[in-house]
């Protein structure tokens, strides 16, 4: 009886190892193919990508980026350090008296 039990346990363990090894090989092959494909596509897109930035300065409290550009930073005159970005395209200086506002505007082109 002991020999039969040992044989059955060994058979189960070998079959589990064999089955999982086959699955892992197939899974690994699929993962490698997907990874290679994604890497190629991302590399191609990044090689073509170009970041274009410009500064826009205006009088008053608001500086607006041109169409297609988004605000990445703001600067305010009169030593004002309080600002916020409105709708991704406009810098708003929050101080009461303001002589100028500036926006750093960028866009990504592919």
C-alpha positions in Angstrom: 0.0 0.0 0.0 2.9 2.4 0.8 4.5 1.8 -2.6 1.2 2.6 -4.4 0.8 5.8 -2.4 4.3 6.9 -3.2 3.8 6.1 -6.8 0.6 8.1 -7.0 2.1 11.1 -5.3 5.1 11.0 -7.6 2.9 10.7 -10.6 0.8 13.7 -9.6 3.9 15.8 -8.8 5.5 15.0 -12.2 2.3 15.7 -14.1 1.8 19.1 -12.3 5.4 20.0 -13.0 5.2 18.9 -16.7 1.9 20.7 -17.2 3.0 24.0 -15.6 6.3 23.9 -17.4 4.5 23.7 -20.8 2.1 26.5 -19.8 5.0 28.7 -18.7 6.9 28.1 -21.9 3.9 29.1 -24.0 3.1 32.1 -21.7 6.7 33.2 -21.8 6.7 33.1 -25.6 3.5 35.1 -25.8 4.7 37.6 -23.3 8.0 38.0 -25.2 6.2 38.6 -28.5 3.8 41.1 -27.0 6.7 42.9 -25.2 8.8 43.1 -28.4 5.8 44.5 -30.4 5.0 47.1 -27.8 8.6 48.1 -27.4 9.0 48.6 -31.2 5.8 50.6 -31.4 6.7 52.8 -28.5 10.2 53.3 -29.7 9.0 54.3 -33.2 6.4 56.8 -31.7 9.0 58.3 -29.3 11.6 58.7 -32.1 9.0 60.8 -34.0 7.7 62.7 -31.0 8.7 66.3 -30.7 8.1 68.7 -27.8 7.5 72.3 -28.8 7.3 75.0 -26.1 6.9 78.8 -26.1 6.3 81.6 -23.7 3.3 83.8 -23.9 3.2 87.1 -22.0 0.3 89.5 -21.7 -0.8 92.5 -19.6 -3.1 91.9 -16.7 -3.8 88.7 -14.8 -4.4 86.2 -17.7 -2.0 84.7 -20.2 -3.6 82.3 -22.8 -1.8 79.7 -24.8 -2.4 79.4 -28.5 -4.6 76.6 -29.9 -3.1 73.1 -29.5 -0.8 74.2 -26.7 -1.3 73.5 -22.9 0.0 75.5 -20.0 2.9 73.8 -18.2 3.9 76.7 -15.9 2.9 80.3 -15.0 4.7 83.4 -13.9 3.3 86.7 -12.6 4.5 90.3 -12.3 4.5 92.5 -9.2 6.3 89.7 -7.2 3.0 87.6 -7.2 3.6 83.9 -6.6 0.0 82.8 -6.5 -1.4 81.5 -9.8 -3.6 78.7 -11.1 -4.2 77.1 -14.5 -7.7 77.4 -15.9 -9.0 74.9 -18.5 -5.4 73.7 -19.4 -4.9 76.8 -21.6 -4.9 79.9 -19.4 -2.6 81.1 -16.6 -4.4 83.2 -14.0 -2.4 85.3 -11.6 -4.3 85.6 -8.3 -2.9 88.8 -6.8 -5.2 91.8 -6.7 -2.9 94.2 -8.7 -1.1 92.7 -11.6 0.9 94.3 -14.4 1.7 91.1 -16.4 1.2 87.4 -16.6 3.2 84.8 -18.5 2.5 81.2 -19.5 4.8 78.5 -20.6 2.9 76.7 -23.4 3.9 73.3 -24.8 2.6 70.7 -27.2 3.7 67.2 -28.2 3.8 66.4 -32.0 4.2 62.9 -33.4 
